[in-house]
Amino acid sequence: MTDQPDPRQFGYSQPDESEQRATRRAAPRAILRFVCDVRQGMAPWRRLSLNDLSPGGFRIARFGEVDPFQPVRIRIPGLQVLSANIAWQDNGAIGCAFITPLHDAVFDHLVRSANAQ
């Protein structure tokens, strides 16, 4: 076993939660309108508009009633079903974080596709 120096002695520390949120939001975000299928739990699929997208998540402006502790599944045309956790909700809108973030190339493709519509 080797002795490792304590990183704090060099001024390093873990970022606090607000810094982590700012880093997550620093990802590219596209304001767009994509019609997709969304469901939560065993509820039926519903066609809804995805209003913005980043590699880490998305926003839907009119989702309605939601269980904040249950993941959402989303089918975006041309992609496999994706799972996301609800990060926030406000007046029927939801913001979700993908459980597995989108690859940058997939994100770029979706933005180009949305802009071509």
Secondary structure, 3 states (H helix, E strand, C coil): CCCCCCHHHHCCCCCCHHHHHHHHHCCCCEEEEEEEEEEECCCCCEEEEEEEEECCEEEECCCCCCCCCCCEEEECCCCCCEEEEEEEEECCEEEEEECCCCCHHHHHHHHHHHHHC
